[in-house]
Amino acid sequence: MGKIRRKISQSLPIWVEALFPQRLMRQIKEQLKLDGSGVVLKEHNIMRPGFEKPYEESKYKTEVFLHLSEERGSRFGHMDFAFGRLVYSFGCYDASSHRFFDMFSDGVLVVSSREAYIDYCLKQEKKILIGYPLLLTPEQEEIMKQKLRDFKKDLRIWHPNSFYYKHGEKNVDISDAASKLQLAVGSHFYKVRRRKFKTYFVLGANCALLVDECIGVLGVERITPRIGIITPGACYRYFENALYRQKSIVAGRRVYLLDKKEE
């Protein structure tokens, strides 16, 4: 497969983009207080004309998620993506490997069942998710499958404390995020053995960069310059702009949130 030369999308100052998730969370929470979830969903949910039916009929439904949270450590957002029935999420899930003020960590890829993962994020983590469905051609779906197969060659299985707890070791701490996720969703965890994602870096090899690289095989613009800082806010800026471009693969936008009755 030849390497695709990608154009670079127009970006804003890093600090401006980094604050987008916090601002969006405040905006949606205020709307919920005033108008309720029905109005919020009506205002924010968009499906581009002619895209809904092909997307629903696609074999591997692809969607990128921006996570919004009021938790102090998650205010700058998180990015992951679904391909078919699975969600792929990259992050610093091994708390024992955190270093330099938690800016660096071992890179861990988490693979979860799509519906169970979304449900967990909404009900247990009290998040709001902004989803951007991507309409891929059958050829692009095959390219994405190959990208994921190639990436898996750099992975090795890793077990959070919950794994040992389930196998009889009761004297272990299962309060960490990875253990909670595995116990609730049955997620699978993998450490990256080599290359750029071996070490998670908050401002570099992070969740947003993985999303950028995975969709990059489809020939879309780079979200940030090759040498630079990438944040979930930059991804939000990119997908919001792409939503209104005629030739974009972004099919729409939808908000995932809990109804007050479910909280």
C-alpha positions as CSV (number, residue, x, y, z in Angstrom):
1,M,0.0,0.0,0.0
2,G,1.5,3.4,-1.0
3,K,1.9,6.0,1.7
4,I,-0.7,8.7,1.4
5,R,0.5,12.3,1.5
6,R,-1.9,14.2,3.7
7,K,-2.7,17.9,3.6
8,I,-2.6,19.7,7.0
9,S,-5.9,21.2,8.2
10,Q,-6.1,24.8,9.4
11,S,-5.7,24.9,13.1
12,L,-6.2,27.5,15.9
13,P,-3.8,28.3,18.7
14,I,-3.2,25.2,20.9
15,W,-4.5,26.7,24.1
16,V,-7.8,27.7,22.3
17,E,-8.4,24.3,20.9
18,A,-7.5,22.5,24.2
19,L,-10.4,24.4,25.9
20,F,-13.1,23.4,23.4
21,P,-14.2,20.3,25.4
22,Q,-14.6,22.2,28.6
23,R,-16.6,25.0,26.9
24,L,-18.8,22.5,25.0
25,M,-19.6,20.6,28.2
26,R,-20.6,23.8,30.0
27,Q,-22.8,24.8,27.0
28,I,-24.6,21.5,26.9
29,K,-25.1,21.3,30.7
30,E,-26.6,24.8,30.6
31,Q,-28.9,23.8,27.8
32,L,-30.0,20.7,29.7
33,K,-30.9,22.8,32.7
34,L,-33.0,25.2,30.6
35,D,-34.6,23.0,27.9
36,G,-34.0,19.3,28.8
37,S,-32.4,16.6,26.7
38,G,-35.0,16.6,23.9
39,V,-34.1,20.1,22.8
40,V,-30.4,19.5,23.2
41,L,-30.5,16.4,21.0
42,K,-32.7,18.2,18.4
43,E,-30.2,21.1,18.3
44,H,-27.0,19.1,18.2
45,N,-27.9,16.0,16.3
46,I,-27.2,16.3,12.5
47,M,-27.2,13.8,9.7
48,R,-26.1,15.2,6.3
49,P,-28.7,14.8,3.5
50,G,-28.2,11.5,1.7
51,F,-25.8,10.1,4.3
52,E,-28.1,8.5,6.9
53,K,-29.3,5.4,4.9
54,P,-25.9,4.5,3.4
55,Y,-24.3,4.8,6.9
56,E,-26.9,2.6,8.5
57,E,-26.4,0.0,5.7
58,S,-22.6,0.1,6.0
59,K,-21.0,-3.1,7.0
60,Y,-18.5,-1.6,9.5
61,K,-20.2,1.5,11.1
62,T,-17.3,3.9,11.9
63,E,-17.7,6.7,14.4
64,V,-15.3,8.9,16.3
65,F,-16.2,9.9,19.9
66,L,-15.3,13.0,21.8
67,H,-15.7,12.4,25.6
68,L,-16.9,15.4,27.7
69,S,-16.5,15.2,31.5
70,E,-16.6,17.4,34.5
71,E,-14.0,15.3,36.3
72,R,-10.9,17.4,37.0
73,G,-8.5,15.0,35.2
74,S,-10.8,14.7,32.1
75,R,-11.8,18.2,31.4
76,F,-9.7,18.5,28.3
77,G,-11.6,15.6,26.8
78,H,-10.7,12.2,25.4
79,M,-11.0,10.7,21.9
80,D,-11.6,7.2,20.7
81,F,-13.4,5.5,17.8
82,A,-15.7,2.7,16.9
83,F,-15.2,0.4,13.9
84,G,-18.0,-2.1,13.5
85,R,-19.0,-3.6,16.9
86,L,-15.8,-2.6,18.7
87,V,-14.4,0.6,20.2
88,Y,-10.7,1.3,20.2
89,S,-9.4,3.6,23.0
90,F,-5.8,4.6,23.6
91,G,-4.6,6.1,26.9
92,C,-2.6,5.9,30.1
93,Y,-4.6,3.1,31.8
94,D,-1.6,1.5,33.7
95,A,-1.5,3.8,36.8
96,S,1.7,2.1,38.0
97,S,3.6,3.4,34.9
98,H,2.7,7.1,35.3
99,R,5.7,9.4,35.5
100,F,6.6,13.1,35.3
101,F,3.4,14.5,36.8
102,D,1.4,11.8,34.9
103,M,2.3,13.4,31.5
104,F,4.0,10.1,30.5
105,S,2.9,6.5,30.8
106,D,3.0,3.1,29.1
107,G,0.7,3.3,26.1
108,V,-2.3,1.0,26.5
109,L,-4.9,0.2,23.8
110,V,-8.4,-0.9,25.1
111,V,-10.8,-2.8,22.9
112,S,-14.4,-2.9,24.1
113,S,-17.8,-3.9,22.9
114,R,-19.4,-0.8,21.4
115,E,-22.8,-0.6,23.1
116,A,-21.5,-1.7,26.5
117,Y,-18.7,0.8,26.4
118,I,-21.0,3.7,25.5
119,D,-23.4,2.7,28.2
120,Y,-20.5,2.6,30.8
121,C,-19.3,6.0,29.8
122,L,-22.7,7.5,30.2
123,K,-24.0,5.8,33.3
124,Q,-20.8,5.1,35.3
125,E,-18.5,7.9,34.2
126,K,-21.3,10.5,33.9
127,K,-19.9,11.6,30.5
128,I,-21.5,13.2,27.5
129,L,-20.2,11.8,24.2
130,I,-20.2,13.7,20.9
131,G,-20.2,11.1,18.0
132,Y,-19.1,11.8,14.4
133,P,-20.3,9.0,12.1
134,L,-17.9,8.5,9.2
135,L,-19.3,7.2,5.9
136,L,-16.7,4.9,4.4
137,T,-16.7,3.1,1.1
138,P,-16.2,-0.7,1.1
139,E,-12.6,0.0,-0.1
140,Q,-12.0,2.4,2.8
141,E,-13.4,-0.2,5.2
142,E,-10.9,-2.7,4.0
143,I,-8.1,-0.1,4.4
144,M,-9.2,0.5,8.0
145,K,-9.3,-3.2,8.7
146,Q,-5.7,-3.5,7.4
147,K,-4.6,-0.6,9.5
148,L,-5.9,-2.2,12.7
149,R,-4.4,-5.5,11.8
150,D,-1.0,-3.9,11.3
151,F,-1.3,-2.0,14.6
152,K,-2.2,-5.2,16.5
153,K,1.3,-6.6,15.5
154,D,2.8,-4.1,18.0
155,L,0.5,-5.1,20.9
156,R,0.9,-7.5,23.8
157,I,-1.8,-8.5,26.2
158,W,-1.8,-6.6,29.5
159,H,-4.0,-7.3,32.5
160,P,-5.3,-4.7,35.0
161,N,-5.7,-5.6,38.7
162,S,-9.3,-6.7,38.0
163,F,-8.0,-9.7,36.1
164,Y,-6.1,-11.0,39.1
165,Y,-9.1,-10.2,41.4
166,K,-11.4,-12.3,39.2
167,H,-8.9,-15.2,39.4
168,G,-8.8,-15.3,43.2
169,E,-6.4,-12.6,44.3
170,K,-8.7,-10.6,46.5
171,N,-6.0,-8.4,48.1
172,V,-5.6,-6.1,45.1
173,D,-6.8,-2.6,44.5
174,I,-9.5,-2.6,41.8
175,S,-10.4,1.1,42.1
176,D,-8.3,2.1,39.1
177,A,-10.0,3.1,35.9
178,A,-8.8,0.1,34.0
179,S,-10.2,-2.4,36.5
180,K,-13.5,-0.7,36.7
181,L,-13.8,-0.7,32.9
182,Q,-12.9,-4.4,32.6
183,L,-15.2,-5.5,35.4
184,A,-18.2,-3.5,33.9
185,V,-17.6,-4.0,30.2
186,G,-15.2,-7.0,29.8
187,S,-12.7,-4.8,27.9
188,H,-9.4,-6.2,26.6
189,F,-6.2,-4.4,27.3
190,Y,-3.0,-4.3,25.3
191,K,0.3,-2.5,25.8
192,V,2.0,-1.2,22.8
193,R,5.4,-2.8,22.4
194,R,7.2,-0.5,20.0
195,R,7.0,2.6,17.9
196,K,5.5,6.0,18.7
197,F,2.6,4.7,20.8
198,K,4.7,2.6,23.1
199,T,4.8,5.7,25.5
200,Y,1.7,7.7,26.1
201,F,2.4,11.5,26.2
202,V,-0.4,13.9,27.1
203,L,0.6,16.4,24.4
204,G,1.9,14.1,21.7
205,A,1.3,10.3,21.4
206,N,-2.1,10.5,22.9
207,C,-5.7,9.4,22.2
208,A,-6.2,12.2,19.6
209,L,-3.1,11.2,17.7
210,L,-4.3,7.6,17.4
211,V,-7.6,8.8,16.0
212,D,-5.7,11.1,13.5
213,E,-3.4,8.3,12.4
214,C,-6.2,5.7,12.0
215,I,-8.5,8.0,9.9
216,G,-5.3,9.2,8.1
217,V,-5.1,6.0,6.0
218,L,-8.3,7.1,4.4
219,G,-6.6,10.1,2.8
220,V,-8.2,12.9,4.9
221,E,-6.3,15.9,6.1
222,R,-4.0,15.8,9.1
223,I,-5.6,17.3,12.2
224,T,-2.3,18.9,13.3
225,P,1.1,19.4,11.8
226,R,3.5,16.5,11.7
227,I,5.6,18.1,14.5
228,G,3.3,19.6,17.0
229,I,0.8,19.2,19.8
230,I,-2.5,17.5,19.3
231,T,-5.5,17.6,21.7
232,P,-9.1,16.3,21.7
233,G,-10.1,19.9,21.2
234,A,-8.2,19.9,17.9
235,C,-10.1,16.8,16.8
236,Y,-13.4,18.6,17.7
237,R,-12.4,21.6,15.6
238,Y,-11.5,19.3,12.7
239,F,-14.7,17.3,12.7
240,E,-16.9,20.3,13.2
241,N,-15.4,21.9,10.2
242,A,-15.4,18.7,8.1
243,L,-19.1,18.2,8.9
244,Y,-20.0,21.1,6.5
245,R,-17.6,20.2,3.7
246,Q,-19.1,18.7,0.5
247,K,-16.6,16.0,0.0
248,S,-16.0,15.1,3.6
249,I,-16.5,11.5,4.9
250,V,-18.1,13.0,8.1
251,A,-21.7,11.9,7.9
252,G,-23.1,13.8,10.8
253,R,-23.0,14.6,14.5
254,R,-24.9,13.0,17.4
255,V,-24.9,13.5,21.1
256,Y,-25.0,10.6,23.6
257,L,-26.3,11.5,27.0
258,L,-28.4,10.1,29.8
259,D,-32.0,11.0,30.1
260,K,-32.8,12.4,33.6
261,K,-34.8,9.3,34.3
262,E,-31.7,7.1,33.8
263,E,-29.4,9.1,36.1
